[in-house]
């Protein structure tokens, strides 16, 4: 019988919503204060849920230090301390806006490719604060 495990980690980053192909008026109409330079910061929370067979010998689905290492390398290292649309190529101006939805979608394959055989990634949740989060449960 499959069992799920969720690990939550944090990172601090800045972002700004701005489309260079729009006028300043269009950006402000669409994004309001979120379009104002230099942007704003969040203490993001990223909850990653993996699913796999329960191993009675270890009492686990995945080796927790392995999962922690994957999250440190694929979530914290590339995102912590960044200004997302300035520091990450996939979010540069004119590309994907650095929304929590976009971050969850971006993180999903980065994490999934490192999981051991038999363990699958069920969900990546990225929360900007206690009132706003996005879930990705797979990518195209």
GUFILO-830904 format. One record per atom (N, C-alpha, C): residue number from 1; residue in one letter; atom name; x, y, z. Coordinates in Angstrom, 3 decimals, padded with zeros to 6 digits. Each point is the difference from the previous one (the first is absolute). Example, Ala and Ser with C-alpha at 12.3 -4.5 7.8 and 13.67 -1.06 7.14 Angstrom:
REM residues 2
   num   residu   atome          u          v          w
     1        a       N    013.190   -005.690    007.800
     1        a      CA   -000.890    001.190    000.000
     1        a       C    000.900    001.200    000.000
     2        s       N   -000.350    001.050   -000.720
     2        s      CA    000.820    001.190    000.060
     2        s       C   -000.770    001.090    000.730
***
This chain:
REM residues 140
   num   residu   atome          u          v          w
     1        x       N    000.845   -001.171    000.000
     1        x      CA   -000.845    001.171    000.000
     1        x       C    000.897    001.243    000.000
     2        x       N   -000.236    000.937   -000.925
     2        x      CA    000.820    001.219   -000.056
     2        x       C   -000.241    000.907    001.209
     3        x       N    001.051    000.705    000.372
     3        x      CA   -000.044    000.970    001.089
     3        x       C    000.600    001.293   -000.533
     4        x       N   -000.542    001.118    000.460
     4        x      CA    000.534    001.309   -000.392
     4        x       C    000.732    000.636    001.166
     5        x       N    001.022    000.769   -000.346
     5        x      CA    000.782    000.744    000.980
     5        x       C    000.167    001.413   -000.534
     6        x       N   -000.190    001.000    000.855
     6        x      CA    000.176    001.393   -000.403
     6        x       C    001.080    000.649    000.857
     7        x       N    000.951    000.645   -000.680
     7        x      CA    001.056    000.760    000.675
     7        x       C   -000.163    001.460   -000.415
     8        x       N    000.033    000.919    000.964
     8        x      CA   -000.126    001.427   -000.268
     8        x       C    001.321    000.685    000.337
     9        x       N    000.451    000.818   -000.939
     9        x      CA    001.222    000.773    000.182
     9        x       C   -000.300    001.458   -000.328
    10        x       N    000.934    000.869    000.285
    10        x      CA   -000.200    001.423   -000.272
    10        x       C    001.148    000.599   -000.781
    11        x       N   -000.311    001.104   -000.659
    11        x      CA    001.018    000.815   -000.653
    11        x       C   -000.514    001.431   -000.072
    12        x       N    000.919    000.939   -000.077
    12        x      CA   -000.340    001.414   -000.058
    12        x       C    000.404    000.527   -001.375
    13        x       N   -000.929    000.640   -000.677
    13        x      CA    000.303    000.529   -001.329
    13        x       C   -000.883    001.211   -000.296
    14        x       N    000.442    000.762   -000.991
    14        x      CA   -000.714    001.174   -000.504
    14        x       C   -000.596   -000.324   -001.358
    15        x       N   -001.062    000.717   -000.354
    15        x      CA   -000.512   -000.063   -001.367
    15        x       C   -000.798    001.257   -000.314
    16        x       N   -000.210    000.184   -001.277
    16        x      CA   -000.791    001.122   -000.510
    16        x       C   -000.766   -000.508   -001.209
    17        x       N   -001.246    000.395   -000.125
    17        x      CA   -000.797   -000.343   -001.177
    17        x       C    000.105    001.156   -000.987
    18        x       N    000.599   -000.283   -001.137
    18        x      CA    000.191    001.034   -001.020
    18        x       C    000.176   -000.671   -001.347
    19        x       N   -000.802    000.405   -000.955
    19        x      CA    000.143   -000.509   -001.360
    19        x       C    000.611    001.103   -000.860
    20        x       N    001.203   -000.225   -000.543
    20        x      CA    000.666    001.052   -000.771
    20        x       C   -000.726    000.328   -001.309
    21        x       N   -000.876   -000.897   -000.461
    21        x      CA   -000.743    000.245   -001.234
    21        x       C   -001.264    000.822    000.248
    22        x       N   -000.276    000.360    001.254
    22        x      CA   -001.134    000.835    000.344
    22        x       C    000.485    001.390    000.405
    23        x       N   -000.884    000.962   -000.112
    23        x      CA    000.305    001.349    000.475
    23        x       C   -000.033    000.004    001.537
    24        x       N    000.591    001.032    000.598
    24        x      CA   -000.107    000.105    001.462
    24        x       C   -001.461    000.030    000.462
    25        x       N   -000.854    000.639   -000.774
    25        x      CA   -001.414    000.067    000.368
    25        x       C   -000.651   -001.386   -000.022
    26        x       N    000.323   -000.800   -001.007
    26        x      CA   -000.545   -001.362   -000.069
    26        x       C    000.502   -000.847    001.170
    27        x       N    001.278    000.135    000.303
    27        x      CA    000.557   -000.756    001.123
    27        x       C   -000.676    000.382    001.308
    28        x       N   -000.185    001.288    000.222
    28        x      CA   -000.633    000.429    001.249
    28        x       C   -001.476   -000.377    000.035
    29        x       N   -000.668    000.004   -001.138
    29        x      CA   -001.400   -000.422   -000.028
    29        x       C   -000.124   -001.486    000.340
    30        x       N    000.941   -000.800   -000.473
    30        x      CA   -000.057   -001.448    000.220
    30        x       C    000.538   -000.405    001.375
    31        x       N    001.076    000.646    000.449
    31        x      CA    000.707   -000.490    001.178
    31        x       C    000.014    000.963    001.181
    32        x       N   -000.474    001.219   -000.193
    32        x      CA   -000.032    000.965    001.085
    32        x       C    001.383    000.228    000.581
    33        x       N    000.085    000.044    001.327
    33        x      CA    001.264    000.268    000.688
    33        x       C    001.034   -001.100   -000.232
    34        x       N   -000.428   -001.172   -000.424
    34        x      CA    000.949   -001.088   -000.270
    34        x       C    000.897    000.305   -001.193
    35        x       N   -000.362    001.015   -000.780
    35        x      CA    000.822    000.414   -001.142
    35        x       C    001.043    001.055    000.381
    36        x       N   -000.106    000.542    001.198
    36        x      CA    000.908    001.079    000.414
    36        x       C    001.417   -000.514    000.231
    37        x       N    000.997    000.759   -000.503
    37        x      CA    001.377   -000.383    000.290
    37        x       C    000.309    000.322    001.466
    38        x       N    000.887   -000.690    000.610
    38        x      CA    000.823   -001.073   -000.552
    38        x       C   -000.666   -001.373    000.096
    39        x       N   -001.226   -000.057    000.467
    39        x      CA   -000.668   -001.271    000.268
    39        x       C   -000.218   -000.134    001.503
    40        x       N   -000.359   -001.182    000.423
    40        x      CA   -000.253   -000.245    001.415
    40        x       C    000.467   -001.408    000.347
    41        x       N    000.155   -000.246    001.285
    41        x      CA    000.545   -001.297    000.416
    41        x       C   -001.027   -000.841    000.728
    42        x       N    000.306   -001.289    000.058
    42        x      CA   -000.802   -000.968    000.752
    42        x       C    000.939   -000.962    000.707
    43        x       N   -000.472   -000.504    001.108
    43        x      CA    000.619   -001.149    000.638
    43        x       C   -000.853   -001.188   -000.447
    44        x       N    000.360   -000.542   -001.156
    44        x      CA   -000.767   -001.071   -000.621
    44        x       C    000.098   -001.285    000.821
    45        x       N   -001.043   -000.811   -000.084
    45        x      CA   -000.009   -001.357    000.538
    45        x       C   -000.265   -000.921   -001.187
    46        x       N    000.782   -001.052   -000.109
    46        x      CA   -000.161   -000.978   -001.069
    46        x       C   -000.235   -001.360    000.639
    47        x       N   -001.186   -000.557   -000.226
    47        x      CA   -000.363   -001.313    000.535
    47        x       C    000.022   -001.003   -001.146
    48        x       N    000.791   -001.038    000.160
    48        x      CA    000.176   -001.010   -001.036
    48        x       C   -000.549   -001.323    000.527
    49        x       N   -000.930   -000.588   -000.749
    49        x      CA   -000.605   -001.270    000.393
    49        x       C    000.454   -001.095   -000.953
    50        x       N    000.569   -001.052    000.581
    50        x      CA    000.418   -001.169   -000.769
    50        x       C   -000.849   -001.184    000.420
    51        x       N   -000.173   -000.937   -000.929
    51        x      CA   -000.801   -001.194    000.248
    51        x       C    000.786   -001.220   -000.417
    52        x       N   -000.141   -001.047    000.782
    52        x      CA    000.674   -001.243   -000.342
    52        x       C   -000.421   -001.107    000.933
    53        x       N    000.542   -001.168   -000.224
    53        x      CA   -000.345   -001.116    000.877
    53        x       C    000.598    000.186    001.387
    54        x       N   -000.744   -000.386    000.997
    54        x      CA    000.482    000.044    001.375
    54        x       C    000.973   -001.149    000.209
    55        x       N    001.194    000.328    000.486
    55        x      CA    001.017   -001.010    000.282
    55        x       C   -000.032   -000.320    001.492
    56        x       N   -000.502   -001.177    000.379
    56        x      CA   -000.088   -000.325    001.424
    56        x       C    001.367   -000.031    000.694
    57        x       N    001.041   -000.336   -000.717
    57        x      CA    001.331   -000.076    000.608
    57        x       C    000.487    001.376    000.452
    58        x       N   -000.216    001.023   -000.845
    58        x      CA    000.449    001.350    000.348
    58        x       C   -001.115    000.840    000.603
    59        x       N   -001.237   -000.434   -000.185
    59        x      CA   -001.144    000.773    000.471
    59        x       C   -000.244    001.250   -000.815
    60        x       N    000.527    000.020   -001.238
    60        x      CA   -000.045    001.226   -000.802
    60        x       C   -000.358   -000.283   -001.457
    61        x       N   -000.279    001.079   -000.702
    61        x      CA   -000.238   -000.019   -001.443
    61        x       C    001.295    000.346   -000.735
    62        x       N    000.764    000.925    000.594
    62        x      CA    001.251    000.475   -000.590
    62        x       C    000.962    000.320    001.142
    63        x       N    001.256   -000.134   -000.257
    63        x      CA    001.022    000.390    000.952
    63        x       C   -000.076    001.517    000.168
    64        x       N   -000.326    000.465    001.193
    64        x      CA   -000.215    001.430    000.219
    64        x       C    001.236    000.849   -000.289
    65        x       N    001.197   -000.414    000.376
    65        x      CA    001.172    000.804   -000.383
    65        x       C    000.162    000.116   -001.526
    66        x       N   -000.387   -001.035   -000.749
    66        x      CA    000.047    000.077   -001.462
    66        x       C   -000.976    001.065   -000.489
    67        x       N   -001.236   -000.033    000.483
    67        x      CA   -000.991    000.998   -000.407
    67        x       C    000.458    001.398    000.398
    68        x       N    000.520    000.160    001.204
    68        x      CA    000.482    001.314    000.441
    68        x       C    001.117    000.510   -000.908
    69        x       N    000.885   -000.889   -000.423
    69        x      CA    001.085    000.396   -000.903
    69        x       C   -000.525    000.454   -001.352
    70        x       N   -001.000   -000.706   -000.524
    70        x      CA   -000.610    000.381   -001.278
    70        x       C   -000.627    001.385    000.124
    71        x       N   -000.727    000.235    001.075
    71        x      CA   -000.673    001.295    000.182
    71        x       C    001.007    001.131    000.215
    72        x       N    001.067   -000.285    000.703
    72        x      CA    001.042    001.018    000.189
    72        x       C    000.614    000.381   -001.346
    73        x       N    000.258   -000.991   -000.838
    73        x      CA    000.661    000.234   -001.287
    73        x       C   -000.940    000.605   -001.044
    74        x       N   -001.240   -000.449   -000.046
    74        x      CA   -000.914    000.382   -001.080
    74        x       C   -000.973    001.121    000.345
    75        x       N   -000.166    000.293    001.280
    75        x      CA   -000.910    001.079    000.412
    75        x       C    000.779    001.135    000.661
    76        x       N    000.645   -000.305    001.105
    76        x      CA    000.654    001.048    000.779
    76        x       C    001.177    000.616   -000.755
    77        x       N    000.882   -000.821   -000.516
    77        x      CA    001.205    000.527   -000.660
    77        x       C   -000.319    000.944   -001.161
    78        x       N   -000.907   -000.364   -000.922
    78        x      CA   -000.234    000.931   -001.106
    78        x       C   -000.882    001.197    000.345
    79        x       N   -000.786   -000.067    001.094
    79        x      CA   -000.980    001.051    000.266
    79        x       C    000.311    000.903    001.187
    80        x       N    000.607   -000.530    001.045
    80        x      CA    000.184    000.783    001.219
    80        x       C    000.924    001.195   -000.243
    81        x       N   -000.477    001.166    000.409
    81        x      CA    000.788    001.218   -000.133
    81        x       C   -000.025    000.633   -001.379
    82        x       N   -000.848   -000.489   -000.889
    82        x      CA   -000.026    000.530   -001.362
    82        x       C   -001.078    001.053   -000.185
    83        x       N    000.164    000.739   -001.071
    83        x      CA   -001.057    000.826   -000.575
    83        x       C   -000.380   -000.804   -001.240
    84        x       N   -001.064   -000.773    000.096
    84        x      CA   -000.281   -001.104   -000.924
    84        x       C    000.097    000.398   -001.465
    85        x       N   -000.660    001.085   -000.394
    85        x      CA    000.006    000.329   -001.440
    85        x       C    001.286    000.677   -000.456
    86        x       N    000.897    000.254    000.898
    86        x      CA    001.318    000.520   -000.383
    86        x       C    001.058   -001.109   -000.010
    87        x       N   -000.172   -000.995    000.900
    87        x      CA    001.054   -000.983    000.236
    87        x       C   -000.224   -001.366   -000.647
    88        x       N   -001.210   -000.305   -000.406
    88        x      CA   -000.292   -001.314   -000.584
    88        x       C   -000.417    000.155   -001.457
    89        x       N    000.721   -000.659   -000.887
    89        x      CA   -000.220    000.155   -001.443
    89        x       C   -001.441   -000.268   -000.417
    90        x       N   -000.658   -000.984    000.602
    90        x      CA   -001.366   -000.337   -000.404
    90        x       C   -001.023    001.071    000.357
    91        x       N    000.389    000.944    000.862
    91        x      CA   -000.924    001.038    000.442
    91        x       C    000.448    001.400   -000.389
    92        x       N    000.993    000.101   -000.867
    92        x      CA    000.454    001.310   -000.452
    92        x       C   -001.159    000.767   -000.631
    93        x       N    000.044    001.331   -000.001
    93        x      CA   -001.075    000.789   -000.606
    93        x       C   -000.302   -000.466   -001.429
    94        x       N   -001.285   -000.170   -000.271
    94        x      CA   -000.432   -000.488   -001.305
    94        x       C   -000.247   -001.495   -000.009
    95        x       N    000.415   -000.670    001.057
    95        x      CA   -000.258   -001.439    000.142
    95        x       C   -001.126   -000.178    001.005
    96        x       N    000.032   -001.060    000.765
    96        x      CA   -001.057   -000.299    000.956
    96        x       C    000.031    000.963    001.185
    97        x       N   -001.148    000.532    000.375
    97        x      CA   -000.085    000.835    001.192
    97        x       C    000.249   -000.869    001.233
    98        x       N    000.671    000.525    001.005
    98        x      CA    000.370   -000.797    001.171
    98        x       C   -001.130   -000.133    001.029
    99        x       N   -001.119   -000.550   -000.432
    99        x      CA   -001.125   -000.254    000.899
    99        x       C    000.260   -001.273    000.804
   100        x       N   -000.770   -000.207    001.055
   100        x      CA    000.181   -001.247    000.749
   100        x       C   -000.410   -001.195   -000.856
   101        x       N   -000.963    000.179   -000.914
   101        x      CA   -000.378   -001.076   -000.913
   101        x       C    001.171   -000.384   -000.907
   102        x       N    000.663    001.035   -000.532
   102        x      CA    001.130   -000.238   -000.894
   102        x       C    001.163   -000.651    000.743
   103        x       N    000.242    000.407    001.229
   103        x      CA    001.076   -000.607    000.779
   103        x       C   -000.282   -001.471    000.295
   104        x       N   -001.237   -000.324    000.375
   104        x      CA   -000.357   -001.407    000.252
   104        x       C    000.193   -000.832   -001.263
   105        x       N   -000.427    000.528   -001.137
   105        x      CA    000.146   -000.694   -001.287
   105        x       C    001.473   -000.166   -000.365
   106        x       N    000.819    000.997    000.265
   106        x      CA    001.432   -000.038   -000.300
   106        x       C    000.729   -001.007    000.892
   107        x       N   -000.407   -000.068    001.263
   107        x      CA    000.662   -000.888    000.943
   107        x       C   -000.351   -001.471   -000.199
   108        x       N   -001.206   -000.288   -000.455
   108        x      CA   -000.457   -001.393   -000.078
   108        x       C    000.990   -000.911   -000.741
   109        x       N    000.362    000.279   -001.245
   109        x      CA    000.916   -000.923   -000.693
   109        x       C    001.408    000.003    000.587
   110        x       N    000.412    001.120    000.579
   110        x      CA    001.335    000.072    000.615
   110        x       C    000.102   -000.982    001.161
   111        x       N   -001.055   -000.120    000.766
   111        x      CA   -000.018   -000.906    001.149
   111        x       C   -000.251   -001.430   -000.458
   112        x       N   -000.986   -000.189   -000.881
   112        x      CA   -000.423   -001.345   -000.417
   112        x       C    001.150   -000.819   -000.579
   113        x       N    000.873    000.625   -000.764
   113        x      CA    001.057   -000.759   -000.677
   113        x       C    001.039   -000.586    000.951
   114        x       N    000.011    000.432    001.243
   114        x      CA    000.986   -000.485    000.971
   114        x       C   -000.539   -001.056    000.959
   115        x       N   -001.287   -000.295   -000.079
   115        x      CA   -000.578   -000.955    000.946
   115        x       C    000.389   -001.431   -000.363
   116        x       N    000.171   -000.845    001.003
   116        x      CA    000.373   -001.387   -000.284
   116        x       C   -001.144   -000.771   -000.652
   117        x       N    000.351   -001.074   -000.623
   117        x      CA   -000.981   -000.871   -000.656
   117        x       C   -001.079   -000.406    001.000
   118        x       N   -001.244    000.039   -000.452
   118        x      CA   -001.124   -000.386    000.841
   118        x       C   -000.604    001.132    000.795
   119        x       N    000.701    001.122    000.090
   119        x      CA   -000.507    001.171    000.709
   119        x       C   -000.393    001.034   -001.043
   120        x       N   -001.223    000.504    000.083
   120        x      CA   -000.470    000.984   -000.967
   120        x       C   -000.318    001.316    000.701
   121        x       N    000.106    001.051   -000.766
   121        x      CA   -000.335    001.326    000.506
   121        x       C   -001.488    000.225   -000.214
   122        x       N   -000.722    000.188    001.074
   122        x      CA   -001.446    000.196   -000.082
   122        x       C   -000.380    001.473   -000.109
   123        x       N    000.759    000.856    000.711
   123        x      CA   -000.385    001.407    000.014
   123        x       C    001.164    000.870    000.441
   124        x       N    000.083    001.176   -000.618
   124        x      CA    000.873    001.071    000.475
   124        x       C   -000.916    001.183    000.290
   125        x       N    000.040    000.464    001.223
   125        x      CA   -000.791    001.169    000.410
   125        x       C    000.958    001.129    000.324
   126        x       N   -000.233    001.169   -000.582
   126        x      CA    000.779    001.190    000.302
   126        x       C   -000.952    001.031    000.587
   127        x       N    000.319    000.449    001.214
   127        x      CA   -000.826    000.985    000.694
   127        x       C    000.791    001.289    000.184
   128        x       N   -000.622    001.106   -000.376
   128        x      CA    000.605    001.311    000.218
   128        x       C   -000.216    000.466    001.427
   129        x       N   -001.139   -000.393    000.570
   129        x      CA   -000.338    000.339    001.381
   129        x       C   -001.108   -000.948    000.445
   130        x       N   -000.604    000.275    001.142
   130        x      CA   -001.037   -000.897    000.524
   130        x       C   -001.295    000.041   -000.793
   131        x       N   -000.150    000.979   -000.891
   131        x      CA   -001.263    000.159   -000.718
   131        x       C    000.075   -000.372   -001.479
   132        x       N    001.194   -000.329   -000.508
   132        x      CA    000.143   -000.224   -001.425
   132        x       C    001.019   -001.098   -000.283
   133        x       N   -000.458   -001.049   -000.680
   133        x      CA    000.911   -001.053   -000.434
   133        x       C   -000.495   -000.573   -001.321
   134        x       N    000.914   -000.670   -000.698
   134        x      CA   -000.326   -000.675   -001.260
   134        x       C    000.559   -001.412    000.068
   135        x       N   -000.727   -000.927   -000.620
   135        x      CA    000.409   -001.397   -000.051
   135        x       C    000.253   -000.414   -001.434
   136        x       N    001.068   -000.768   -000.209
   136        x      CA    000.238   -000.653   -001.281
   136        x       C    000.015   -001.497    000.271
   137        x       N   -000.820   -000.736   -000.758
   137        x      CA   -000.091   -001.445    000.181
   137        x       C    000.513   -000.757   -001.218
   138        x       N    000.732    000.683   -000.842
   138        x      CA    000.595   -000.608   -001.184
   138        x       C    000.215    001.059   -001.051
   139        x       N    000.824   -000.315   -000.973
   139        x      CA    000.270    000.943   -001.086
   139        x       C   -000.318   -000.646   -001.326
   140        x       N   -000.178    000.824   -001.004
   140        x      CA   -000.333   -000.480   -001.344
   140        x       C    001.145   -000.791   -000.571
***
